[in-house]
């Protein structure tokens, strides 16, 4: 499954995201998707989501 396709991401899905402040280091944050913030059908850097914890970032790993 590709993390760059919006159709592959949905609320309740377990993902790992990179936060804006961690883009250089690539540190991942795990969580459950609450909201999808990217409206386009795909994005080359990953779909932007809000986790249930409130963290916002781009999906890098699904599962």
N, C-alpha and C positions, 0 to 999 in steps of 0.2 A: 504494500500500500504506500502511496506517495504522500508525503506530508506537504507537498506543494499544491495538491488538488483539494479544493474546499469540500467537494462531495465526499471525501474520505474522512472528514472530521465532523464530529457531532457531539452534543452535550452528553456527558456521562462517560466519554472515552478517556482511558488512561493514556497520558502523553508525557513527553519531556520537552520542555521549552527552554529557549535561551532568552533571558531578560535583557532589556536594552543596555543596562550597565555591565552586562557580562558578555556582550557581543565580541569583544576583543579576545577574552580568555576562552570563550566557548563553554563556560560552566553551565551545566544543565540543571533545571529545576523540574522535579516530577510532580504530577498532580492530575486532577480530573477536570476536564473541560466543563466550564459553566456557560460561557457565551463565545460565539464566533464574532470577531471584530473585523475581519477582512470580508468585503462584499464581493470582490471579483472572484470568478470561478477558479483561478489559480494565482499563485504568487511565487516567483523564483526563489525567494528567501524563506518560504514557509508561511503558512496561514497564521495570522495573528489571533490569539485567543485570550480569554480571561479564565483563569482557573478558579475552582471553588474557594481557594485560599485568598483570592483577590489579586494574585500575581498576573501580570500581563506580559506576553512575549510571543515569539514565533515558534511554531511547532517544528522540532528537529527530529524527534523519534516518536513513532506511534507504538503504544503498547508498553 
